[in-house]
Amino acid sequence: MYHYLEFFLIGLILVLSIIAIEIRSLFRATLVFAVMCTSIGVLFWLLGAYYVAIFQLLIYAGAMVVLLIAVIALTAGEEREMK
């Protein structure tokens, strides 16, 4: 049963990573990146790497996404003025 879920998560991670690279909106790309990092954390949890899963969810899906959203929010005004 877990093997099907693992393969599904691997496929989902691949699709989400391609979408995060190809999407034009930085905010939406960051949200897709957050979902991808959460999926990686769930995959680590299913594989039995509990500490790695917790750090993945806390650092990448949590702190990095908040940092990226803050940077996008702070620099969005300058981008609009340049156009």
N, C-alpha and C positions, 0 to 999 in steps of 0.2 A: 504494500500500500504506500509506504513512504517513498519508494522508488519513483512512482508516478508523480508524486508531489515534488520530489527533487528535480526531475526532468522538466516539469512544468515551470518551476521557479527558475531554472537555468535558462529556459527559453524566454520567460518573461524578463529576466535580467538583460539578456541580449537585445531583445526588442526595445526595452526602455533605454538602454544605453545608446542605441542608434537614434532613437527619437530625441534624446537629450542633446545629441550632437547636431542633429539636423534642424531642430526647431529654431525659429527666428527670434521669438520673444525670450529674453533672458529670464524673466520671472517664471514663465511656464517651463523653461528648461531646468530651472532650479527646483521647481516642484516635481518634475519628472525624475530629477536626480535624487530627491528625497525618497520617492517611492522606490527607486532602484536600490538605494542604500538600505531601506527597510527590508526589501526582498532579500538582499544579501545577508542581512542579520538573521532573518527567519531561516534561510538556508543553513547558515552556520549553526543555528540552534538545533535544526533537524539532524545535522551531522554529528552533534554531540559536543561541539566546541562552544560551551556555554559562555565562558569568559570573553572569547573573541566576539561572540554574538552581542553580548552586552556592550562591549566597547564600540562595536560597529554601530549599534543603535544610538549610543550616547554621543559619540564623537562625530561620526559622519552624518547620520540621519538627524542628529540634533544640532550640535554646535556648528558644524560646517554649513548647514543649510541656513541657519539663523544669520551667520556671518555673511554668506552670499546674498541673502535677501537684504541685509542692511547695506551692503556695498551697492547693490543695484538701486536701492531706494535713495541713497545719497548721491549717486552719480547720474540718476535719470534726468534731473533738472538740467544739467550741463549738456546732455545729449540732445534734449529738445531745443535748447538755445542754439546749438550748432547747426541745426537744420534750417 
